[in-house]
Amino acid sequence: MSTPLRILVIENHEVTAKFISLFLQRSGHQVTIVPDGHSALSRDDLAKFDAILSDIGLPDVNGWDLMRQLRPRTRAYAIAMSGFGDEADVQRSLASGYQYHLVKPFVPAALEEALRNAEPQP
C-alpha cells in the first residue's frame, strides 16, 4: 500500500464518485467527494488535501478552468479525469495545472499509477 493520502474527488456522476471513493478508501486513503466546481471552490480547507482528482466535464465549470482557479490555493497533486484522451486533451490538462490526465472509464491500476507521485502535504 502507498502512503495514505487525503484526496478531494470532484465528480458529478454519483456512481463513478462512489466507485472511486471505495477504491481509494480500500487503499487506505481518506476521501472527500464534491459534485461540482463551485463546491470545490467554496472549500476553505483546500490546502489540507494531498491530491485532487477532478472530472473535466463538470456541470458548472469545465475542469480545466476549475484547476486554474484552484491552483493558487493548493499545492495538491492534481489528476484530471476525462472521457477524452487525445494529445490535445492531455496537453490542455497539463497546461491548466494538472500533473496527470486519466482517461475514463475509471481503471484502478491507472489511478494507482497516477497517485504514485502524490505526496502528503505538511
N, C-alpha and C positions, 0 to 999 in steps of 0.2 A: 504494500500500500504506500502511496505517496504521502507527503506531508499533508495533514488536514488543512484545508483552505476554507475561508469564508467567501462564498460565491453568491453574487447577485445575478439572478436569471431574469431577463426581460423577455417575456414571451406571452403573446396574447392567446395562443391556441392552448386551451386548458389541458387537453390530453398530453400534448407534447411537453408542456411545462411540468406536469406531474411525473411523466416518464423520466425526464432529465433529472428532476429533483430526486426521485427514488434511486436512480443510478448513482448520482453524486453522493447521496447520504449513505448508501451501502458501501461506498468507497471511503467513508469516514469524514466527508466534507459537511460543513454547515451551510445550508442553502436558504436563501430568501428569494421569493418569487414576486415579481410585479408584472402586471398585464400590459403596461404601455409606457411610452416615453415620459409622459407627464408624471406618472407615479415614481419613476426613477429620478427625474429631475427634482422632485419635491422632497426627496430624502435628505435629511441633514447629517446622515451618517455614512455618506459615500466613501469617505477616507478609510473606513474600517474594513472594506472588502478587499480581499486579495486578488480576486478575479471577477470579471463581468462577462457574462455570456448573453449576448443580445441578438434577437431576431432582427433582420433588416427590414422586413415588411410588417411594421407595427401599424396599428390603426390610426394613430395620431401624428406620427412623425416617422420618417424613414430612419433606419438605424445608423446611417452614415451621418446625418445631421445631428442625431442624438449624441453620437460619440464626440462630435466636435464640441458639443455643449458640455458633456460630462468630463472630457479630458482635462480641463483646467482645475477640476475639483477632485480628481483622483489619480493615483499612480497605479491603480489596479491593472493587472494583465487583462487585456480585453480580447474577447473572441467573438467574431461575427458569425451568425448562422443565417444561411440563405438557401433558397431553392435554386439559386443561380450560382454558378461557379466557374464561369469562363474567366480568362485572364483579366479582362477589364473590370469585372466584379471584384476579384481578389485585389487588384491594384487600388480600386476605389475604397475598399475596406481599409487597406494599409494606410492610404493617404489620409483617411479621416481619423486615424488614431488607434485602430485595432492592431494587434500584433499577429493575429491568426484569423483565417477565414475557413469556416467549416461549411460543407455543402449538406443540406437536408436531402433525404431524411436522415435523422439522427443515427449515427453509428457509434456505439460505445467506445470501441477501440480508437476511433478518430478523435473523440473527445478526450480520452485519456492522453493521447499523443499531444493534443493541443494544450493541455494543462501542465505538461511536463516542465515548461519554462516559467510557470507562475510561482511566485514566492510569497510567503506570508509577509504582510506589512507590519511594521513595528507598532 
